[in-house]
Amino acid sequence: MSANLPLRPDLEGEKPYGAPELDVPVRLNVNENPYPPSAAVVESIATAVARAAQGLNRYPERDFPRLREALADYLEAESGVHLALEQIWAANGSNEVMLHVLQAFGGPGRTCLTFTPTYSMYPEYARDTLTDYTTRPRRKDFTLDVEAVAAAIKELRPAVVILASPNNPTGTALPLKDISRILEAARGHGPMLGAEVGSPARASDCIVVIDEAYAEFRRSGVPSALELLGKDNPHLAVTRTMSKAFGAAGLRLGYLAADRALVDALRIVRLPYHLSAITQAAALAALSHRDELMAQVASLRDERDALVAWLRAQGLTAYESDANFVLFGPFPDRDAVWRSLLEAGVLIRVVGPEGFLRASIGTPGEMERLRSALAAAVRK
Ligand SMILES: *Cc1c(COP(=O)(O)O)cnc(C)c1O
């Protein structure tokens, strides 16, 4: 019998999101850190998880203060910005954190605004929370025209604007002065409140999410939007993750820093006990080894800059990147180039503007295989 399920009409024909999961020697398609944790890190995670397992008959800490404190410590060490644990939120990946943001602030009749090309999960958070999703283009070089952003916010009164910095798939970081200008435009230009319940309408602030999934890879001198927290920006949220520079994508731990009132709003919509005791224990143990886990960030940055230079020397366009990937092209048939690399054992990603491909930064050996496979593919 064929299924006759009451699927929501707006989900008809939708496919589950995800890059192809292929078993290939060189995987450069989802921006992971290529270096696995050391034996010492693995040992310390295993010990912490064993201890947590002894208490698995009990629910975990619902608001995980120790983990939030450890994340605040990490952010202070990484960006020099001091935050209280009440300003930190976490979930199973920053994807879930951003879903919490749209669950709390989006919804029917509200808009989420982004600037394309950008991360392809954003429309899914909007769809899943019944929020309207509106996009406007970035400039040709993928920077943002801040005045156009400000104008779009004023016109649309979105509940949430999401800006990835560095942006995926382009690698483009946003200058702080641009973020400040956008925060200023967002003030008083969120949805109108009150009218539904018969009280006089008043304008809310639009939430500005700066998605800093790749922040640790930024070039020196590029500041973090964390610096704008506490500067009277109660509508700013900065998201981070342990999936990329931190080298713990398999852990599923993403987090957010914001004003306490914003964090408290997210606590309303989270499922109780959404972060398992195992995740909390493993994340705490991993954070205690932060220097070791991030030891390769500097060399990954160097590999990235070397790849950009090499691609340009081949006569290709490669965009400056503050992340651990590079967008390059154009190719008359990018799918053919992608397939040819795959045949050579190198998996990258078909994403971004027509003709372009994105490759994550791997180990020096993996980069060598990418370069030789690409040189061969282009000669074909
Ligand atoms: C990888 C990525 C994330 C991180 O997702 P997690 O759920 O934390 O693994 C967030 N934003 C962007 C733009 C990304 O590329």
The ligand as an SDF file (V2000), in Angstrom:
LIG
                    3D

 15 15  0  0  0  0  0  0  0  0999 V2000
   29.0200   24.6880    9.0760 C   0  0  0  0  0  0  0  0  0  0  0  0
   28.1920   25.8900    9.2890 C   0  0  0  0  0  0  0  0  0  0  0  0
   27.4830   26.0510   10.4750 C   0  0  0  0  0  0  0  0  0  0  0  0
   27.6690   25.0790   11.5940 C   0  0  0  0  0  0  0  0  0  0  0  0
   26.7310   24.1610   11.7550 O   0  0  0  0  0  0  0  0  0  0  0  0
   26.7620   23.2220   13.0460 P   0  0  0  0  0  0  0  0  0  0  0  0
   25.3220   22.8920   13.1810 O   0  0  0  0  0  0  0  0  0  0  0  0
   27.2840   24.0230   14.2020 O   0  0  0  0  0  0  0  0  0  0  0  0
   27.6390   22.0740   12.7100 O   0  0  0  0  0  0  0  0  0  0  0  0
   26.7790   27.2220   10.6810 C   0  0  0  0  0  0  0  0  0  0  0  0
   26.7630   28.1900    9.7580 N   0  0  0  0  0  0  0  0  0  0  0  0
   27.4440   28.0750    8.6180 C   0  0  0  0  0  0  0  0  0  0  0  0
   27.4410   29.2070    7.6570 C   0  0  0  0  0  0  0  0  0  0  0  0
   28.1600   26.9110    8.3380 C   0  0  0  0  0  0  0  0  0  0  0  0
   28.8120   26.7940    7.1800 O   0  0  0  0  0  0  0  0  0  0  0  0
  1  2  1  0
  2  3  1  0
  2 14  2  0
  3  4  1  0
  3 10  2  0
  4  5  1  0
  5  6  1  0
  6  7  2  0
  6  8  1  0
  6  9  1  0
 10 11  1  0
 11 12  2  0
 12 13  1  0
 12 14  1  0
 14 15  1  0
M  END
$$$$
